[in-house]
């Protein structure tokens, strides 16, 4: 006679044969290797059921968290129960609003300076993830591109490695190159050149660093949609573009998608040492995009008088750009400066063989679904009741297959 007994999930079979009893243990154990604890400190262990009130084991220091993309990254991290250290410089009121991205005690602040190694070490010594979102769109008397994108990135990567950080994520840029092709400036874009050498510096100090190369990022308070919507970018109601915008191809990406890609890279153990291209799902001519922006803002050619023309035949525009830099060296009105205009006409070079956000499991957002909402505050006759159907729905831009 045989009997079956379940003991702690295992099947215990006992067969009795006369006076001899044979005991067989059949257990269905998983073949997966047990994971070793990286630390025996109880404070580092996961707890909770998920969400902001839990702790998922990620302690992330986010440099550049008060910038445009940093706020989205911090919010994504806070949603999944990460502890976040936010280094800040200058006025702490710029960073204090980020306290809302996590639960009580999950978001901590620390003053730092990009040239002060001691303050950087204090900000990363308890973290297992460091994210570098620090960048500079134009040079100032205090910080050049090299100071921020090369020396600063190298310093953060080196100190993170010394502190035993497991993952270092660095935000670079699409189209980085050591020899940028000149368009309006004799030497080409110094921004793209410095970003290239910044990548090299990070790889030297932290070989397993994860690098993201984003295209133009759009979203709330961005410097892409609002750049073209700003009155200072136009010449009255005309929009000057290099070769009328017909020779430039862009693949803009939504800010939330880039932030989600960064979070997914943290959770994925196979992302170490890889470079990702953060681009949107569709490719457009710059001329198509700008025309569509003005149709969405109800400032098209028929109703408002918008027109697009070739920048090469308007020397007064570049005079205005230089004048803006002269009167506002540390803050450029409408983000209008020579480096921005130069970089504006660089075609996005999406290289084959380099993974994108889709390889990180990100469902990319279409511009046609998001941009109308982003440009709504810039519409002409904004407070007019448009629900009556008097305005035709703007024609979406044509994209390149």
N, C-alpha and C positions, 0 to 999 in steps of 0.2 A: 504494500500500500504506500502510495506516495502522497506527500502534502506540500503545498506551496505557501510560503510565508514572505511577505514584503517587509524588509528591514531597511529603513533609511533609503528608500528608493531602489534598493537592490532586490533582485529576486533570489530567494533562498529556497533551494529545492532539497528536500530531505527524503531520501529513499530508504526504506527499511527492508532489509533482506534477511529474514531469520533473526539471529541475534546480532548480526553485523549491521551497523548503521553507517551509511555513507552520506556525508554532508557536502553539497556542491553549492558554490556561491557564483551566481551569474550577475554581474553588475554591468550596466550600460554607462560606462564612464565616457566623457567627452575626450576626443583625441586632441583637442586644442591645448597648446602649451600654456601652463599657468603664467600669468604676468607677474613680474617681480615688482614689488613696491619700490618706487624711486626715493621715497623718504619714509621714515617711521614717525615723523612728526604728525601728531593727530590733526593739527591745524591744516595740513595739506591734503587730507583725505576728503573725498567727495561726501556730501551729505545733503539730504533733502530729496524731494521727488522731481526736481527740475524747475526751471523758471527763475525769476529774479530773487526769490526768497531762499534759494538753494545755493550750494557751492559745487561747481563742477570740476574743481581741481586746477582751473586755469587762473594764474595770477599774472596779469598782463600790465606792463608799463607802456603807455601809449604816448610817445613823444609827438608833439604837433597835434594834440587832441583838441585844441581850441580852434583849429582851422576848419576849412569847409568839409573835408572828408572825415576828419577826426571825430566829429560829433556823431556821425553815422556809425563809425566803427565802435565807438564806446557804447552806443545804444544797443548794437547787435550783441556785443559781449555781455552787457548787463542783462539782456533778456534771457540768456542761457545760464545765468548764475555765476559769472566770472567775478573775481575781485580785480579791481582796476586801480592802478596808480597813475595819477595824472600829474606829470611835471609841468610847471607853468613858469613863465617869466613875466616881469613887469607886474601889472595890477592883478591881484588874485580874483577880482570880480569878473574878469574875463573867463575864468575857468569854473567859478563856483556854480554856474548854471548846470554843469555836467553832473552835479551831485544827484540829480534826478534820474540818471540812467540806470542806477542800481539801487538795491535795497539798503536799509540802514547799516552802516559799517562796511559796505562793499566797495565804496568809492573813496579813495584817499588822495590827498593832494600834497605835492612837494615842490618847493621852489627850486629852480635850477638855472644854470647858464650853459649854453652850448660849448663854452670854452673852459668851464669849470669841471674838471674830472671828478673831484670829490663829490660834488652835488649830483653828478650823473650816477656815480656808483651807489650812492645812498638811495637813488630812485629805482635801481634795478636789482639790488642785492637780494631781495626776497622774492623776485619774480622768476617764473619759468618761461615767460614769453615777453619779448620786447618788440615793439612795433615802431618803426621810424617813419613818420609822416611829415617830418620837418622839411620845408621847402621855401624857396624864394622866387617870385616871378620876375623881380627886377632887383638890380644891385643898389645898395645904399652906401653911405660913407662908413657905416659900421660893419656891414656884412656884404661881402662879394659872393658871387656864385661859388667860387672855390671854397670860401670859408664855410658855407652851409652845405653844399651838395657833395663836396669831396672830403675836406678836413673834418667837418662835423659828423658826416656819416661814418667815416673811418673811426673816429673817437667813440661813437656810440657802439659800433660793432666790436671794437677791441675791448671795451669795458664790459660789455655784455658777455663776451667770451670768458673774460677773467672771472666774472661773477658766477659762472656756471649756468648761464641761461640756456635752456634747451632749444628754443626756437627764436630766431631773429628774422623779422619781416621788414623789408626795405622797399619803399615806394620810389620807383624811378620814373621813367617817362617813355612813351612811345617815340620812335624815331631817333633814339639816342645814337650818336655817332661821334667818332673822334675828329672827323673832318666834315662838318655840315656844309651843304651846298649853299652858297650865298644867293640871296634873293634881293633884299633891299640893303642889307649890311655887307660890307666887304668881307668880313670874316665869318659870315653866317651866324647862326644862333649860338651864342655863348651858353645859353641855358641848356640846350641839348648836348653840347660838348661837355659841360661840367657834370651833367647827369650820367654820361657815359663813364667818365673817370670815377664818379661816385660809386657806380656798380663795381668797378675793378677794385676800388679801395675796400668795399664791404666784403667782396669775395676773398681778398687777401687776409683780412682779419677774422672773418667768420665764414669758412668755406661752405658750410651747410645752410647759409642764409637763403631765405625765400624772397625772390625779387618779383615785384609786380611792375609792369610797364603799361600804364593806363593811357588811353587816347584822351581827347577832350571830354571832361566829366561835366554833366549837367545835373541840375537839381535845385533845391531851395538855396538861394543866395549864392549861386554859382558865378563863375567868371567866363562862361561861354554864352549862354542865352542872354544874360544881362549885359554882356559886352556889346552884342549887336543891337540890343534894344535901347541902349543908352543914347541920349541925345547928343553926347559929345563924340560918339563914334561916327555919326552922320555928318554930311556936309549939307546943312539945311535939311532937305528931305531926300537927298541923294545918298547912295551907299557906294563908296569907292572900294573896289576889290581888284586885286592884282589879276590881270587878264580877265577881268569881269567875273572872277571866281570859277571859270570854266576849266582851269587846269589843276585845280586842287580837289583831292578826294578826302573825305573825312568819314570816320566811323565812330561817332560819339557814343559814350556809355553812361548809363544811369548810375548816380552815386551810390544808391542802395545796393546795386549789383556788385560794385567793386568792394563795398564793405562786407557783403555776404561772402564774396570770394576769399577775403582775408580771414574771416572767421572759419570758413571751411578748410582753409589751408592749415590753420592751427590745429583743427581736430583730426586732420588726415595725417597718419604717420608716414605716408609715402611722398610727402611734398618737400622733404629736406633737400636743399641744394638746387631746387628747380627755379626756372624763370617762367612767369606767366604773362601773357598779353591780355590786358583788360580792355577789350573792345566791345562795341555794341553788336547786335545781330545783323545790321544792315549798313551798307556803304552808300554814300551820297556825294554828289558834287556840292561844293561849297555854295555855288550860285543857287542850286535848288533849295538848300537848307535856308539860306538867308531870305529868299523870296517867300518861302513857306512861313517863316517866322513873322514876316510883316503881313501876310494874309491872316494869320492867327490873331495878330494885334489890331486887325481892321484898319491897317494902314497901307493898303495895297495901292497900286498905280491908279486905278479908276476912281476910288473914293477919297483917298488921302493925298495922292500925288507922289508916292514912293517911286523911285527909279534907281536902278543899279547901273554903274558905269565903270570904265577901266581906270584903275588907280594910276597907271603910268602917265596919263595925260592930265593929272591934277597935282602939280607940285605944292599947292597950298595945303594939301592934307598933311604931308610929312612936315611942313613948317609948323602946323598946329600941334603935331605930335611932339616935336622938339620943344616947342614953347611950353607945352604941358609939363614935360620933364624938368624944364628950367624953373618954372614957378612952383612946382610941387615935387621936389626930388625924392621925398620919402613916402608920398602918397599921390599916386597918379589918378586924376579924375577919370572916372569911367574905365579904369584899368587900361588906359590908353598910353602906351609907351613903345619905343622902337623895338624892343625885344619881343613884345606881344605881337606887333604887326608883322615882324619877320617870321615868327613861329606860326602865325595864322595861315600862311600859304605853303606850309610843308605838308605834303601828302602823307597820310598814315600808311606806313609800310608794315603790313601785317605779314610776318614771315611764316612760311610753312615749316612744320616740324616743331614749332614752339607751342606748348599748350596754351589754351585760353581759359576764360572763366567757365565755359561749358564743361571743361575737363574736371572742374572742381564741383560740378553738380549745380551750378547756378542757372536758374531759368531767367534768361535775359529779357529785359523790358524793351518793348518797341518804342521808339521816339514818338510815333503817331499816337500812342496811348497816353503818354506822360506829358509831352511838351505843351499841348493846349492848356493844361492846368497850370503849368509853370509860368506861361506867358499871360495868363488871365489878368494879373494886376497891371499889365502894360497896354491893355486894349484901349483904343479910342472909344469915347462914349461908354466908359466902363459901367456907369450906374444906370444906363438906359436898359429898360426891360427887354431883354433879347428873347424872352420865351414866346413872343408872338410870331416868331418865324420870319421876321423881316430881313434877317441876315442869312445869306447862303452859307452852308457849311464849307469852310476853306478846303480847297483841293490839296490832298496830301502830297508830299514831295515824291518824285520818282527816284527809286533807288537802283543801284547797279547790281545786276544779278551775279 
